[in-house]
Amino acid sequence: MSKDLFLRLLNASGCLDALTAPEVARGLDGFVTKTITPLPREGNAPPRIAETAHGMLNAIGLANPGRERFLADTLPQLRELGVPLWISVGGFCAADYAETCAALEDVEAVELNLSCPNVDEAADSAAEIVAACRRATALPLYAKLSAAHPDVAEVARAVAAAGADGLSLVNTLRGLAIDPRTLQPVLARAQGGLSGPTLKPVALATVFACYSATKLPIVGMGGVTCAQDVVDLVACGAQDVALGTVLFSDPDAPVRIRTDLTSADLDEVFAAAYKKSAVLA
């Protein structure tokens, strides 16, 4: 990777437990937490993960210890890792998000999860949440959006106008898997979020559209398994890239991808991708 270029490799929220796998987290340029909600959530009933032909479905249900316990117990432990921390924040109304943002300090950024099934993804709703959080904190705010919205670029423009500093693109898409023996849905809740390689073309299109619409810094994610996937996202406008499903099967992916990006075969291609993203219309 050229010395004048800097790409941060992160994890997608919920795809890495840094306290269980601290060395994997330390191989990243920043660790993104699971989404934190005001109150504790046990999540959905199992089974809540299912493999598909080209990816994975999950219906975890935002399981987390809640804001109070996260701030008192989990966050101090995460700080000991020595890795820049991005806190994923969720909720069920703008005040939920804003109150959590107001309680955070000395972290790299806040990722606002605006694309879980419990949050209305209309442009005005997302903008309302971002605006409330902008009033509550001076920390960098990244809005995590779903490609399922019929005009995600409209949502991107709305959150940009409301004060978002960047975008995280994309979240999972809704999918379903059938058990061939019972012909019933594999997941207890039937539907779940689809991630993995099958999501990459959707991620590329969304990053391209939202960067063209806003020019905001973007953390691109969705189907990243190799260095070429990183190059492709950067070429579409991503400034940084997050690894998701690949971390379950290949925890060494951050080191492997970073090494491949610095190889003679990809170094010039990577630099060209950065140059291209700077002039996208």
Backbone as JSON, one array per atom type, in Angstrom:
{
  "sequence": "MSKDLFLRLLNASGCLDALTAPEVARGLDGFVTKTITPLPREGNAPPRIAETAHGMLNAIGLANPGRERFLADTLPQLRELGVPLWISVGGFCAADYAETCAALEDVEAVELNLSCPNVDEAADSAAEIVAACRRATALPLYAKLSAAHPDVAEVARAVAAAGADGLSLVNTLRGLAIDPRTLQPVLARAQGGLSGPTLKPVALATVFACYSATKLPIVGMGGVTCAQDVVDLVACGAQDVALGTVLFSDPDAPVRIRTDLTSADLDEVFAAAYKKSAVLA",
  "N": [[0.85, -1.18, 0.0], [0.64, 2.17, -0.88], [2.65, 4.72, 0.62], [1.47, 7.2, 0.99], [-1.19, 6.69, 1.19], [-3.9, 5.74, 3.24], [-5.71, 3.24, 4.53], [-8.24, 2.2, 6.62], [-8.86, -0.84, 8.17], [-11.61, -2.37, 9.48], [-13.89, -4.18, 11.65], [-17.08, -5.5, 10.86], [-19.94, -4.58, 12.7], [-20.86, -6.79, 15.27], [-19.65, -9.02, 14.22], [-17.35, -9.88, 15.42], [-15.99, -10.78, 18.5], [-14.21, -8.97, 20.51], [-13.13, -9.31, 23.05], [-13.02, -12.0, 23.38], [-11.44, -12.77, 21.26], [-8.86, -11.23, 21.26], [-6.44, -10.83, 19.83], [-7.14, -10.91, 17.18], [-8.71, -8.63, 17.03], [-6.76, -6.72, 17.55], [-5.41, -6.78, 15.19], [-6.76, -5.15, 13.56], [-7.59, -1.8, 12.41], [-9.36, -0.51, 13.88], [-11.92, -1.26, 16.24], [-15.25, -2.26, 16.03], [-18.04, -2.22, 18.04], [-20.63, -4.57, 19.11], [-24.06, -3.69, 18.55], [-25.31, -1.36, 20.85], [-27.99, -0.99, 23.03], [-30.4, 0.95, 24.96], [-31.55, -0.62, 27.07], [-30.88, -3.94, 28.41], [-30.76, -6.73, 26.1], [-31.82, -9.96, 25.33], [-31.94, -11.08, 22.89], [-33.02, -12.95, 19.95], [-34.83, -16.11, 19.91], [-33.13, -19.28, 19.57], [-32.96, -21.55, 16.7], [-30.69, -19.08, 15.43], [-28.83, -18.51, 13.56], [-27.88, -19.32, 10.26], [-26.38, -21.1, 7.63], [-25.97, -20.3, 4.15], [-25.92, -20.92, 0.58], [-24.13, -19.01, -0.47], [-23.41, -17.38, 1.62], [-24.48, -16.13, 4.8], [-27.16, -16.28, 7.16], [-28.47, -14.31, 9.76], [-30.25, -13.86, 12.8], [-29.9, -12.46, 15.21], [-30.93, -10.46, 16.87], [-30.12, -8.06, 18.13], [-28.82, -8.67, 20.56], [-27.45, -7.7, 23.62], [-25.66, -6.24, 26.45], [-26.88, -3.95, 27.37], [-26.95, -0.37, 27.89], [-26.01, 0.7, 30.43], [-24.52, -1.39, 31.71], [-22.67, -1.89, 29.68], [-21.19, 0.51, 29.58], [-20.11, 0.53, 32.14], [-18.77, -1.94, 32.51], [-18.02, -3.43, 30.07], [-16.91, -1.54, 28.2], [-14.59, -0.42, 29.58], [-12.95, -2.73, 29.58], [-12.6, -3.15, 26.84], [-11.11, -0.91, 26.19], [-8.63, -1.58, 27.15], [-7.5, -3.08, 25.17], [-6.15, -1.45, 23.45], [-6.9, -0.58, 20.95], [-8.39, 1.59, 18.54], [-11.74, 2.55, 19.21], [-14.95, 2.02, 17.92], [-18.23, 2.72, 18.56], [-21.17, 1.01, 18.26], [-24.43, 2.1, 18.07], [-27.78, 1.67, 19.0], [-31.43, 1.75, 19.02], [-34.89, 2.61, 19.72], [-36.13, 4.92, 19.28], [-35.43, 8.37, 18.58], [-34.46, 9.58, 20.91], [-33.41, 7.45, 22.38], [-31.05, 6.81, 20.97], [-29.68, 9.26, 21.13], [-29.28, 9.65, 23.88], [-27.51, 7.6, 24.53], [-25.33, 8.32, 22.94], [-24.64, 10.73, 24.2], [-23.57, 9.78, 26.52], [-21.14, 8.77, 25.87], [-17.59, 9.04, 25.52], [-14.25, 9.88, 24.49], [-13.86, 7.97, 22.41], [-13.29, 6.54, 19.14], [-15.27, 6.83, 17.14], [-18.83, 6.98, 16.56], [-21.11, 4.62, 15.5], [-24.17, 4.74, 14.08], [-26.73, 2.6, 14.19], [-28.96, 2.44, 11.93], [-30.48, 0.7, 10.54], [-31.65, -1.64, 11.44], [-34.28, -4.14, 11.81], [-36.12, -3.02, 13.57], [-36.2, -0.32, 13.29], [-37.54, 2.41, 11.65], [-36.82, 3.02, 8.29], [-37.2, 5.26, 6.76], [-36.29, 8.3, 5.11], [-36.7, 10.69, 6.56], [-36.93, 9.79, 9.19], [-34.44, 8.6, 9.75], [-32.83, 10.87, 9.49], [-33.84, 12.41, 11.58], [-32.97, 10.96, 13.8], [-30.18, 11.13, 13.49], [-29.84, 13.92, 13.68], [-30.64, 14.37, 16.34], [-28.65, 12.97, 17.69], [-26.45, 14.4, 16.84], [-26.8, 16.78, 18.18], [-26.29, 15.86, 20.69], [-23.67, 15.02, 20.93], [-20.17, 15.59, 20.16], [-18.67, 13.76, 18.94], [-17.43, 11.88, 16.1], [-19.93, 10.87, 13.82], [-21.2, 8.08, 12.24], [-23.51, 6.97, 9.97], [-25.21, 4.0, 9.69], [-26.54, 2.36, 7.04], [-29.18, 0.68, 5.2], [-29.25, -1.19, 2.19], [-31.7, -1.91, 1.35], [-33.55, 0.07, 1.24], [-35.66, 1.87, -1.0], [-34.53, 4.15, -2.19], [-31.65, 4.63, -1.37], [-29.68, 6.54, -1.62], [-31.06, 8.91, -1.26], [-31.64, 8.73, 1.46], [-29.04, 8.84, 2.4], [-28.3, 11.46, 1.67], [-30.07, 12.83, 3.31], [-29.25, 12.16, 5.95], [-26.71, 13.2, 5.87], [-27.23, 15.94, 5.65], [-28.33, 16.26, 8.14], [-26.21, 16.09, 9.82], [-24.43, 13.93, 9.88], [-21.17, 12.53, 9.9], [-20.09, 10.57, 8.35], [-20.69, 7.49, 6.5], [-21.77, 4.1, 6.96], [-21.74, 1.33, 5.02], [-22.74, -1.71, 3.63], [-25.64, -2.62, 5.6], [-27.0, -5.85, 6.52], [-29.19, -7.73, 4.28], [-32.62, -8.69, 4.15], [-33.39, -12.13, 4.38], [-34.2, -15.65, 3.82], [-33.99, -19.07, 4.8], [-34.67, -22.46, 3.95], [-35.29, -25.5, 5.58], [-34.43, -28.53, 4.16], [-35.43, -30.96, 5.0], [-37.68, -30.57, 6.65], [-39.03, -28.6, 5.37], [-39.51, -26.18, 6.52], [-38.8, -22.84, 7.74], [-35.38, -22.3, 8.58], [-34.42, -20.6, 10.58], [-35.56, -19.51, 13.79], [-37.1, -17.22, 13.83], [-37.83, -17.17, 11.25], [-37.11, -15.18, 9.08], [-33.96, -13.54, 8.42], [-30.89, -11.59, 8.59], [-29.04, -11.3, 5.66], [-25.73, -11.98, 4.84], [-22.27, -11.98, 3.68], [-20.43, -13.25, 0.74], [-22.4, -13.04, -1.29], [-23.51, -10.58, -0.93], [-21.86, -8.64, -1.93], [-22.07, -7.32, -4.63], [-24.32, -5.71, -4.19], [-23.43, -4.1, -2.12], [-21.36, -2.69, -3.43], [-22.82, -1.22, -5.35], [-24.36, 0.38, -3.67], [-22.49, 1.84, -2.15], [-21.28, 3.27, -4.24], [-23.48, 4.82, -5.16], [-24.16, 6.33, -2.87], [-21.8, 7.66, -2.22], [-21.46, 9.19, -4.51], [-23.65, 10.83, -4.17], [-23.17, 12.25, -1.8], [-20.45, 12.57, -1.06], [-19.42, 11.96, 1.41], [-17.18, 10.51, 3.86], [-16.88, 6.98, 3.7], [-17.4, 3.84, 5.22], [-17.0, 0.92, 3.74], [-18.66, -2.18, 3.34], [-19.58, -5.65, 3.1], [-19.58, -8.69, 1.96], [-16.8, -8.89, 1.78], [-13.91, -10.68, 1.22], [-11.33, -10.83, 0.32], [-8.33, -9.08, -0.83], [-8.88, -7.9, -3.32], [-11.6, -7.4, -3.16], [-11.61, -5.32, -1.33], [-10.27, -3.35, -2.84], [-12.18, -2.99, -4.84], [-14.36, -1.87, -3.44], [-13.19, 0.53, -2.56], [-12.73, 1.73, -5.02], [-15.31, 2.37, -5.65], [-15.87, 4.37, -3.92], [-15.47, 4.05, -1.18], [-13.77, 4.92, 1.82], [-12.73, 3.57, 3.95], [-12.76, 0.1, 5.02], [-14.77, -2.59, 6.15], [-14.64, -5.82, 7.61], [-16.7, -8.65, 7.62], [-18.62, -11.36, 7.68], [-16.54, -13.06, 6.87], [-14.76, -13.16, 8.98], [-15.66, -15.1, 10.7], [-14.97, -17.54, 9.59], [-12.34, -17.19, 8.87], [-10.27, -15.92, 10.85], [-7.81, -14.75, 10.52], [-8.03, -13.07, 8.42], [-7.81, -10.15, 8.39], [-4.98, -9.67, 8.55], [-4.08, -11.15, 6.35], [-5.38, -9.87, 4.17], [-4.39, -7.26, 4.39], [-1.68, -7.73, 3.89], [-1.81, -8.66, 1.26], [-2.73, -6.37, -0.02], [-0.48, -4.8, -0.02], [1.16, -6.02, -1.76], [3.14, -6.41, -4.76], [1.51, -6.88, -6.93], [-0.93, -5.68, -6.37], [-0.56, -3.13, -5.35], [-0.31, -0.81, -7.05], [-2.79, -0.93, -8.27], [-4.48, -0.55, -6.13], [-3.79, 2.07, -5.39], [-4.67, 3.38, -7.69], [-7.41, 2.94, -7.46], [-8.04, 4.52, -5.24], [-7.48, 7.01, -6.3], [-9.4, 7.12, -8.33], [-11.8, 7.08, -6.82], [-11.76, 9.57, -5.73], [-12.61, 11.27, -7.69], [-15.14, 10.61, -8.48], [-18.34, 11.16, -9.9]],
  "CA": [[0.0, 0.0, 0.0], [1.46, 3.35, -0.99], [2.83, 5.39, 1.9], [0.6, 8.36, 1.11], [-2.55, 6.22, 1.29], [-4.17, 5.07, 4.5], [-7.0, 2.57, 4.57], [-8.51, 1.52, 7.89], [-9.61, -2.09, 8.15], [-12.42, -2.53, 10.68], [-14.81, -5.3, 11.61], [-18.49, -5.13, 10.84], [-20.54, -4.75, 14.02], [-21.46, -8.09, 15.56], [-18.93, -10.12, 13.58], [-16.13, -10.19, 16.16], [-15.97, -10.53, 19.95], [-12.82, -8.57, 20.75], [-12.65, -9.8, 24.33], [-12.75, -13.42, 23.19], [-10.36, -12.89, 20.27], [-8.18, -9.92, 21.28], [-5.38, -10.7, 18.83], [-7.8, -10.57, 15.92], [-9.09, -7.21, 17.14], [-5.55, -5.89, 17.46], [-4.98, -6.78, 13.8], [-7.59, -4.18, 12.85], [-7.29, -0.39, 12.67], [-10.41, -0.06, 14.78], [-12.89, -2.31, 16.57], [-16.64, -1.8, 16.1], [-18.75, -3.06, 18.99], [-22.02, -4.94, 18.83], [-24.96, -2.56, 18.78], [-25.71, -1.15, 22.23], [-29.31, -0.39, 23.21], [-30.52, 1.46, 26.33], [-31.81, -1.71, 28.02], [-30.33, -5.23, 27.95], [-31.59, -7.55, 25.22], [-31.34, -11.33, 25.21], [-31.94, -11.46, 21.49], [-34.06, -13.87, 19.5], [-34.69, -17.52, 20.26], [-32.42, -20.09, 18.56], [-31.73, -21.19, 15.97], [-30.68, -17.72, 14.92], [-27.81, -18.41, 12.51], [-28.0, -20.38, 9.27], [-25.54, -20.95, 6.44], [-26.61, -20.39, 2.84], [-24.95, -21.31, -0.44], [-23.13, -17.97, -0.72], [-23.35, -16.43, 2.72], [-24.99, -16.53, 6.11], [-28.29, -15.56, 7.7], [-28.48, -14.21, 11.22], [-31.37, -13.16, 13.42], [-29.46, -12.37, 16.61], [-31.9, -9.65, 17.6], [-29.46, -7.01, 18.9], [-28.47, -9.11, 21.92], [-26.38, -6.89, 24.21], [-25.86, -6.09, 27.9], [-27.52, -2.69, 27.72], [-26.04, 0.78, 27.99], [-25.39, 0.87, 31.75], [-23.49, -2.41, 31.93], [-21.63, -1.7, 28.67], [-20.33, 1.62, 29.98], [-19.43, 0.23, 33.41], [-17.96, -3.16, 32.49], [-17.46, -3.84, 28.78], [-16.08, -0.5, 27.58], [-13.24, -0.38, 30.17], [-12.18, -3.89, 29.12], [-12.24, -2.92, 25.44], [-10.06, 0.11, 26.14], [-7.35, -2.23, 27.46], [-6.97, -3.69, 23.95], [-5.29, -0.49, 22.76], [-7.39, -0.42, 19.58], [-9.44, 2.62, 18.45], [-13.06, 1.95, 19.4], [-16.16, 2.55, 17.3], [-19.36, 2.19, 19.32], [-22.41, 0.89, 17.5], [-25.53, 2.53, 18.93], [-29.12, 1.39, 18.48], [-32.54, 2.16, 19.86], [-36.22, 2.5, 19.15], [-36.56, 6.28, 19.02], [-34.27, 9.25, 18.5], [-33.93, 9.84, 22.25], [-32.58, 6.31, 22.77], [-29.75, 6.98, 20.35], [-29.02, 10.48, 21.61], [-28.86, 9.47, 25.28], [-26.3, 6.78, 24.53], [-24.24, 9.15, 22.4], [-24.25, 11.71, 25.2], [-22.84, 9.1, 27.6], [-19.87, 8.28, 25.35], [-16.49, 9.97, 25.35], [-12.94, 9.29, 24.23], [-13.89, 6.85, 21.47], [-12.94, 6.98, 17.79], [-16.46, 7.24, 16.4], [-20.1, 6.33, 16.89], [-21.84, 4.12, 14.34], [-25.59, 4.72, 14.37], [-27.38, 1.5, 13.47], [-30.26, 2.94, 11.47], [-31.0, -0.24, 9.55], [-32.15, -2.9, 12.0], [-35.71, -4.27, 11.49], [-36.96, -2.28, 14.52], [-36.07, 1.12, 13.06], [-38.08, 2.9, 10.38], [-35.7, 3.46, 7.47], [-37.55, 6.41, 5.94], [-35.24, 9.31, 5.15], [-36.9, 11.68, 7.62], [-36.69, 9.14, 10.47], [-32.99, 8.49, 9.91], [-32.31, 12.21, 9.69], [-34.24, 12.85, 12.91], [-32.08, 10.31, 14.75], [-28.84, 11.72, 13.35], [-29.89, 15.28, 14.21], [-30.68, 14.28, 17.8], [-27.32, 12.55, 18.14], [-25.51, 15.51, 16.57], [-26.95, 17.74, 19.28], [-25.88, 15.24, 21.95], [-22.23, 14.69, 20.99], [-19.27, 16.11, 19.13], [-17.95, 12.63, 18.38], [-17.79, 11.56, 14.71], [-21.11, 10.03, 13.68], [-21.35, 7.35, 10.99], [-24.84, 6.4, 9.85], [-25.21, 2.7, 9.02], [-27.78, 2.31, 6.26], [-29.51, -0.56, 4.5], [-29.48, -1.09, 0.75], [-33.08, -2.31, 1.07], [-34.38, 1.25, 1.01], [-35.8, 2.07, -2.45], [-33.62, 5.2, -2.65], [-30.71, 4.79, -0.26], [-28.95, 7.79, -1.81], [-31.9, 9.94, -0.64], [-31.41, 8.64, 2.89], [-27.68, 9.32, 2.63], [-28.33, 12.93, 1.62], [-30.81, 13.32, 4.48], [-28.42, 12.06, 7.17], [-25.61, 14.14, 5.7], [-27.75, 17.26, 5.99], [-28.63, 16.27, 9.58], [-24.97, 16.19, 10.6], [-23.58, 12.73, 9.87], [-19.8, 12.74, 9.42], [-19.75, 9.51, 7.42], [-21.68, 6.44, 6.29], [-21.35, 2.7, 6.98], [-22.56, 0.72, 3.97], [-24.16, -1.76, 3.91], [-26.08, -3.62, 6.55], [-27.5, -7.06, 5.88], [-30.49, -7.71, 3.62], [-33.5, -9.73, 4.69], [-33.44, -13.38, 3.62], [-34.82, -16.8, 4.49], [-33.5, -20.39, 4.39], [-35.62, -23.54, 4.21], [-34.74, -26.81, 5.94], [-34.94, -29.45, 3.14], [-36.12, -32.11, 5.6], [-38.98, -30.19, 7.2], [-39.59, -27.56, 4.52], [-39.81, -25.04, 7.37], [-37.66, -21.94, 7.86], [-34.32, -22.76, 9.49], [-34.34, -19.68, 11.72], [-36.77, -19.49, 14.62], [-37.91, -16.06, 13.4], [-38.01, -17.33, 9.81], [-36.23, -14.32, 8.3], [-32.77, -13.01, 9.07], [-30.06, -10.71, 7.78], [-28.16, -12.03, 4.76], [-24.4, -11.4, 4.68], [-21.35, -12.85, 2.96], [-20.07, -12.88, -0.63], [-23.56, -12.7, -2.13], [-23.89, -9.19, -0.67], [-20.88, -7.69, -2.47], [-22.55, -6.42, -5.69], [-25.24, -4.75, -3.59], [-22.6, -3.14, -1.39], [-20.68, -1.83, -4.4], [-23.79, -0.28, -5.93], [-24.8, 1.32, -2.64], [-21.37, 2.74, -1.87], [-21.15, 4.14, -5.41], [-24.59, 5.77, -5.19], [-24.14, 7.23, -1.72], [-20.64, 8.54, -2.33], [-21.77, 10.13, -5.57], [-24.66, 11.76, -3.69], [-22.81, 13.01, -0.6], [-19.0, 12.69, -0.9], [-19.04, 11.69, 2.79], [-16.36, 9.31, 4.08], [-17.69, 5.77, 3.78], [-16.86, 2.53, 5.56], [-17.67, -0.03, 2.88], [-18.69, -3.56, 3.84], [-20.55, -6.52, 2.44], [-18.99, -9.7, 1.09], [-15.35, -8.76, 1.64], [-13.15, -11.88, 1.58], [-9.96, -10.75, -0.18], [-7.84, -7.74, -1.11], [-9.55, -7.34, -4.49], [-12.89, -6.88, -2.7], [-11.3, -4.02, -0.75], [-9.99, -2.45, -3.96], [-13.43, -2.69, -5.54], [-15.13, -0.94, -2.62], [-12.51, 1.82, -2.61], [-12.98, 2.29, -6.35], [-16.68, 2.87, -5.68], [-15.98, 5.53, -3.05], [-15.2, 3.79, 0.24], [-12.49, 5.38, 2.36], [-12.31, 2.48, 4.83], [-13.47, -1.14, 4.71], [-15.01, -3.47, 7.28], [-14.75, -7.26, 7.34], [-17.82, -9.19, 8.37], [-18.79, -12.8, 7.77], [-15.26, -13.75, 6.67], [-14.05, -13.31, 10.26], [-16.09, -16.34, 11.37], [-14.26, -18.68, 9.01], [-10.92, -16.87, 8.69], [-9.91, -14.82, 11.74], [-6.57, -14.12, 10.06], [-8.32, -12.28, 7.21], [-7.24, -8.78, 8.37], [-3.55, -9.72, 8.24], [-3.93, -11.64, 4.97], [-5.81, -8.85, 3.23], [-3.44, -6.14, 4.44], [-0.46, -8.18, 3.21], [-2.08, -8.71, -0.18], [-2.85, -5.0, -0.53], [0.86, -4.22, -0.16], [1.92, -6.8, -2.72], [3.45, -5.73, -6.02], [0.41, -7.07, -7.88], [-2.11, -4.86, -6.07], [-0.22, -1.81, -4.82], [-0.66, 0.23, -8.01], [-4.23, -1.01, -8.49], [-5.09, 0.07, -4.96], [-3.59, 3.51, -5.52], [-5.56, 3.84, -8.77], [-8.77, 2.93, -6.94], [-8.18, 5.71, -4.42], [-7.53, 8.17, -7.19], [-10.7, 7.08, -9.01], [-12.88, 7.42, -5.9], [-11.7, 11.0, -5.44], [-13.18, 12.07, -8.78], [-16.45, 10.09, -8.86], [-19.37, 12.21, -10.01]],
  "C": [[0.89, 1.23, 0.0], [1.5, 4.12, 0.31], [1.89, 6.57, 2.09], [-0.88, 8.0, 1.16], [-2.75, 5.52, 2.63], [-5.59, 4.54, 4.49], [-7.15, 1.91, 5.93], [-9.32, 0.26, 7.63], [-10.3, -2.24, 9.5], [-13.14, -3.86, 10.61], [-16.22, -4.76, 11.49], [-19.08, -5.44, 12.21], [-21.18, -6.12, 14.16], [-20.73, -9.27, 14.99], [-17.62, -10.47, 14.27], [-16.33, -9.85, 17.63], [-14.52, -10.24, 20.32], [-12.28, -9.1, 22.06], [-12.35, -11.29, 24.29], [-11.58, -13.64, 22.25], [-9.59, -11.57, 20.18], [-7.11, -9.76, 20.21], [-5.96, -10.38, 17.45], [-8.17, -9.09, 15.93], [-7.88, -6.31, 16.99], [-4.96, -5.87, 16.05], [-5.77, -5.82, 12.94], [-7.14, -2.76, 13.19], [-8.35, 0.25, 13.56], [-11.37, -1.2, 15.02], [-14.27, -1.69, 16.74], [-17.41, -2.76, 17.0], [-20.06, -3.59, 18.41], [-22.9, -3.73, 19.15], [-25.43, -2.54, 20.23], [-27.06, -0.44, 22.26], [-29.45, 0.08, 24.66], [-30.7, 0.36, 27.37], [-31.19, -3.01, 27.49], [-31.32, -5.97, 27.07], [-30.97, -8.94, 25.12], [-31.25, -11.77, 23.76], [-33.03, -12.46, 21.19], [-33.79, -15.29, 19.93], [-33.9, -18.26, 19.18], [-33.38, -21.05, 17.87], [-31.81, -19.8, 15.37], [-29.53, -17.44, 13.97], [-27.98, -19.58, 11.56], [-27.07, -20.08, 8.1], [-26.4, -21.03, 5.19], [-25.52, -20.72, 1.82], [-23.83, -20.29, -0.61], [-23.06, -16.95, 0.4], [-23.94, -17.01, 3.98], [-26.2, -15.68, 6.45], [-28.14, -15.46, 9.2], [-29.71, -13.44, 11.67], [-31.07, -13.05, 14.91], [-30.41, -11.53, 17.43], [-31.29, -8.6, 18.51], [-29.21, -7.41, 20.35], [-27.29, -8.29, 22.43], [-26.67, -6.65, 25.68], [-26.59, -4.83, 28.31], [-26.5, -1.6, 28.01], [-25.31, 0.86, 29.33], [-24.26, -0.12, 31.98], [-22.36, -2.26, 30.91], [-20.66, -0.62, 29.12], [-19.51, 1.28, 31.23], [-18.45, -0.92, 33.3], [-17.26, -3.41, 31.15], [-16.51, -2.8, 28.2], [-14.7, -0.39, 28.24], [-12.37, -1.55, 29.74], [-11.73, -3.7, 27.67], [-11.12, -1.9, 25.32], [-8.68, -0.51, 26.37], [-6.72, -2.89, 26.23], [-6.01, -2.76, 23.22], [-5.66, -0.27, 21.31], [-8.42, 0.7, 19.55], [-10.82, 1.98, 18.45], [-14.15, 2.74, 18.68], [-17.33, 1.91, 18.03], [-20.61, 2.19, 18.46], [-23.59, 1.13, 18.43], [-26.86, 2.25, 18.24], [-30.18, 1.87, 19.43], [-33.84, 2.08, 19.11], [-36.89, 3.86, 18.99], [-35.31, 7.15, 19.06], [-33.64, 9.49, 19.87], [-33.05, 8.7, 22.74], [-31.16, 6.47, 22.25], [-28.99, 8.14, 20.98], [-28.52, 10.32, 23.04], [-27.61, 8.61, 25.37], [-25.12, 7.57, 24.0], [-23.73, 10.14, 23.44], [-23.41, 11.09, 26.31], [-21.46, 8.63, 27.16], [-18.84, 9.39, 25.27], [-15.22, 9.19, 25.09], [-13.03, 7.98, 23.43], [-13.67, 7.41, 20.07], [-14.14, 7.53, 17.04], [-17.67, 6.49, 16.95], [-20.75, 5.89, 15.58], [-23.31, 3.98, 14.73], [-26.26, 3.64, 13.53], [-28.8, 1.91, 13.12], [-30.96, 1.94, 10.56], [-31.34, -1.59, 10.14], [-33.66, -2.96, 11.75], [-36.61, -3.44, 12.39], [-36.92, -0.77, 14.32], [-36.62, 1.46, 11.69], [-36.96, 3.48, 9.54], [-36.06, 4.63, 6.55], [-36.52, 7.52, 6.14], [-35.44, 10.28, 6.31], [-36.66, 11.07, 8.99], [-35.19, 9.03, 10.73], [-32.39, 9.85, 10.19], [-32.65, 12.73, 11.08], [-33.31, 12.25, 13.96], [-30.69, 10.93, 14.7], [-28.81, 13.12, 13.94], [-29.89, 15.29, 15.73], [-29.31, 13.9, 18.35], [-26.29, 13.65, 17.93], [-25.59, 16.55, 17.67], [-26.38, 17.2, 20.59], [-24.38, 15.02, 22.06], [-21.47, 15.38, 19.88], [-18.46, 14.99, 18.49], [-18.34, 12.42, 16.91], [-18.95, 10.58, 14.65], [-21.15, 9.41, 12.29], [-22.72, 6.69, 10.98], [-24.77, 5.09, 9.07], [-26.57, 2.48, 8.36], [-27.95, 0.95, 5.59], [-29.73, -0.29, 3.02], [-30.92, -1.45, 0.39], [-33.98, -1.12, 0.82], [-34.48, 1.51, -0.49], [-34.93, 3.18, -3.02], [-32.64, 5.5, -1.52], [-29.9, 6.06, -0.4], [-29.73, 8.96, -1.21], [-31.69, 9.94, 0.87], [-30.02, 9.17, 3.24], [-27.62, 10.84, 2.62], [-29.02, 13.5, 2.86], [-29.95, 13.26, 5.75], [-27.2, 12.97, 7.08], [-26.05, 15.55, 6.1], [-28.03, 17.39, 7.49], [-27.38, 16.27, 10.44], [-24.12, 14.95, 10.67], [-22.21, 13.07, 9.29], [-19.39, 11.71, 8.39], [-20.87, 8.5, 7.35], [-21.02, 5.08, 6.46], [-22.3, 1.95, 6.06], [-21.97, -0.61, 3.54], [-24.42, -2.71, 5.08], [-26.61, -4.83, 5.79], [-28.84, -6.81, 5.18], [-31.33, -8.87, 4.13], [-33.54, -10.94, 3.78], [-34.02, -14.5, 4.45], [-34.21, -18.08, 3.94], [-34.49, -21.46, 4.81], [-34.86, -24.83, 4.54], [-35.29, -27.83, 4.95], [-35.67, -30.66, 3.72], [-37.52, -31.77, 6.07], [-39.74, -29.21, 6.31], [-40.11, -26.37, 5.34], [-38.6, -24.11, 7.41], [-36.65, -22.45, 8.89], [-34.27, -21.9, 10.74], [-35.65, -19.66, 12.48], [-37.69, -18.34, 14.23], [-38.16, -16.07, 11.9], [-37.01, -16.49, 9.02], [-35.05, -13.82, 9.13], [-32.0, -12.13, 8.11], [-29.06, -11.5, 6.97], [-26.83, -11.27, 4.61], [-23.53, -12.38, 3.92], [-21.15, -12.43, 1.52], [-21.23, -12.47, -1.51], [-23.95, -11.23, -2.01], [-23.0, -8.18, -1.4], [-21.41, -6.8, -3.59], [-23.51, -5.35, -5.18], [-24.45, -3.67, -2.86], [-21.9, -2.18, -2.34], [-21.63, -0.79, -4.97], [-24.2, 0.79, -4.93], [-23.71, 2.32, -2.3], [-21.22, 3.75, -3.01], [-22.23, 5.23, -5.4], [-24.5, 6.79, -4.07], [-22.93, 8.15, -1.73], [-20.88, 9.59, -3.4], [-22.74, 11.21, -5.08], [-24.16, 12.69, -2.6], [-21.33, 13.37, -0.49], [-18.55, 12.51, 0.56], [-18.04, 10.53, 2.85], [-17.26, 8.1, 4.3], [-16.85, 4.6, 4.26], [-17.64, 1.52, 4.74], [-17.58, -1.44, 3.45], [-19.76, -4.34, 3.11], [-19.84, -7.46, 1.5], [-17.5, -9.61, 0.92], [-14.66, -10.04, 2.12], [-11.69, -11.79, 1.19], [-9.6, -9.31, -0.49], [-8.54, -7.1, -2.3], [-10.92, -6.77, -4.11], [-12.7, -5.49, -2.08], [-11.07, -2.99, -1.85], [-11.29, -2.04, -4.64], [-14.28, -1.69, -4.75], [-14.52, 0.46, -2.63], [-12.76, 2.5, -3.95], [-14.38, 2.87, -6.47], [-16.89, 4.05, -4.73], [-15.72, 5.3, -1.59], [-13.82, 4.32, 0.64], [-11.88, 4.31, 3.24], [-13.18, 1.27, 4.52], [-13.6, -1.98, 5.98], [-15.18, -4.91, 6.82], [-15.85, -7.83, 8.22], [-17.8, -10.69, 8.48], [-17.48, -13.57, 7.64], [-14.54, -14.0, 7.98], [-14.47, -14.58, 11.01], [-15.3, -17.54, 10.87], [-12.75, -18.45, 8.89], [-10.54, -15.68, 9.58], [-8.61, -14.12, 11.36], [-6.79, -13.23, 8.84], [-7.75, -10.87, 7.25], [-5.77, -8.75, 7.99], [-3.33, -10.14, 6.8], [-4.28, -10.56, 3.96], [-4.85, -7.67, 3.22], [-2.15, -6.5, 3.71], [-0.66, -8.18, 1.7], [-2.2, -7.31, -0.79], [-1.49, -4.35, -0.75], [1.71, -4.98, -1.18], [2.13, -6.02, -4.02], [2.28, -5.8, -6.99], [-0.73, -6.08, -7.64], [-1.78, -3.44, -5.66], [-0.65, -0.7, -5.78], [-2.17, 0.25, -8.28], [-4.96, -0.32, -7.34], [-4.97, 1.58, -5.03], [-4.5, 4.09, -6.6], [-7.01, 3.89, -8.29], [-9.01, 4.15, -6.07], [-8.29, 6.96, -5.28], [-8.87, 8.26, -7.88], [-11.81, 7.55, -8.07], [-12.91, 8.92, -5.6], [-12.37, 11.85, -6.5], [-14.53, 11.52, -9.24], [-17.47, 11.22, -8.9], [-20.48, 11.94, -9.01]]
}
